[in-house]
């Protein structure tokens, strides 16, 4: 069974209430000098650690959805800023490229990316390498996706396929 970020958030809230109850009982135990008060300090501290972990899991999903039709790619350039470059096989089709760009936008999205206050968009470019003759290679940008740096479910995500560049692959 796989839990969603919403479910982890609810668990974190429930554990937060439990931590408050434990803290109150610990305070009462110290005020009354009960013999088990130090044991309850441990219970309260461990509950705080569990709550922090559940809260972290509610913020960042650890399961990235897959896009049907996406092909494997390698990350060529990514300095965790607003731009990244992936490389794909020169035998890629338009449909596969579209799905692969969407997959890369899901996997490379992070709210912690540094935008240097110049843009609020993450741009991922897809390229392939043409081998024109022995010893001569040409990188060819065949598509890109632009999406929000702030919203995981960006409704304005733009996938652009460069058809003229894809035609060079089949002609070459």
N, C-alpha and C positions, 0 to 999 in steps of 0.2 A: 504494500500500500504506500503510495506516494502522497505526501502532504503538500499543499500549496502554500504560498506566502501568506495568504489570508488566514489559513488555519494555524500557521506558526504564530501569527500576530495574536490570534485568540488565545493560544496556549501561553504566550508571553504575558498577556493581560491577566490570565488566571493565576500564573505563577507570581506575578507582581502582587496580587491580592494576598496570596499565600505568604510571600515575604513580609508584607506588612503585619499580618497576623503573627508570624513567627517573631518579628521584632517586638511587637507588643508583649508577647508572652516572655521573651527574653528580658525585656525591661522590668516586667513584673517579677520575674524570678530573681533578678538582681536586687530589686527593692525589698523583697521578702527574704533574701539570702537563702534561697532554696538550694539544696545540695547539687542538683542536676543543671544549674544555670550555665555552666561552662560547656556542657554538652549541647545545650540549645544554641549557644553562640556558633558552634560548628554547623548545626542544622540550618541556621539562618544564613550563614556565610555561603554554604554550599547551594542553598536555594537562590541566592543572589547570582552566583555563577551560572546556574542553569537558566535563570531568567534572562541574563545577558546573552547567552547563546541562542535562546529561542528568539529573542528580539533581533539579533543579527540575521538569523535565518528568515525572519519576516521581511527584512529590507531587501536582501539580495537573493534572487532565486538561484538555486544550484543546479537546476535542470533546465537546459536550454532547448526550446522546441526545435525539431528538425523540419526542414522544408523538403517536400517530396520533389524528386527530380534533381536535387543539387548533387554536384560532382565534387570530388576531393579538390582542395586547393591548398596552397602554401602561402603563408604570410611573408611578404618580401620586405615591407617597410611598415613599422608601427612603433611610434615613440610615445604612445598613449596620449596623443594629442587629437586634434580634429581631423586628421588625415591618416589613411592607411592604404596600402597597396597589397593586393593578392595576385598570385599567378595561377593560371589555369592551363589545361592542355590545349594545344592548337586545334584539336579535333572536337572542340566543344560546339554544341548547337545553340541557337538563340534561346530555346526554352530552358536548356540546362544552364546557360549563362544567367538568365533571369532568376532561376531558382537558387543558383549558387550565390549571386549577389545578395539575395534576400537572406540566405543562410548566414553569410558572412556578417551582414548587418545585425542579425540576432546575436551571433557569437561574440562580435567585437564591441557590442554596446556595453557601456559601463557609465554610471553616473559620476564616476571619479575621473573621467577623462579631462585633461587640461585643455580648455578652449582658448587660453591666453586672451580672453575677453574680446577676440576679434570676430568670432562667429559662434552661433549656437547650433551648428550643423556638423555632423560627422559625415565625411566624404570617404567612401571606399572605392578605389579604382581597381578594375580587373585588367590584367595584362597577360599577354602570352609572348613567347619569343619565337621569332621566325629565323631560321637558319638559311640565309640567302646563298651562301657558298661556304666551303670549309674555312673556318677561322673568322667568319663574319656573321654576326647575329644582330638582329634588330628587335628591340622590345616594341610591342604594339599594344596600345591601350584599346580595349574592345568594349568596355562598358564601365558604368559607375552607378553607385547608389548614394543618395543624400538622404539623411534622416536626422531627427532631433537628437541632440546630446543629452536632453533632459527627460524625455518620455520614452519608456520602453515600447509602448503600443502607439507609435507615431502614425496618425492617420494620413499625414502629408508626405510619407516616404516616397521618394522619386527614384525609380529605376530607369536608367537610360542605357540603351544598347546602341553601340556605334556600328550600324549596318555596313557602312562603307569600309570600315576597318575589318569587319568579319569577312567581307568579300575578298579582301587581300589575302586572307588565310587560305580560302578555297582556291584562289587563283595561283597562289605561290606553291 
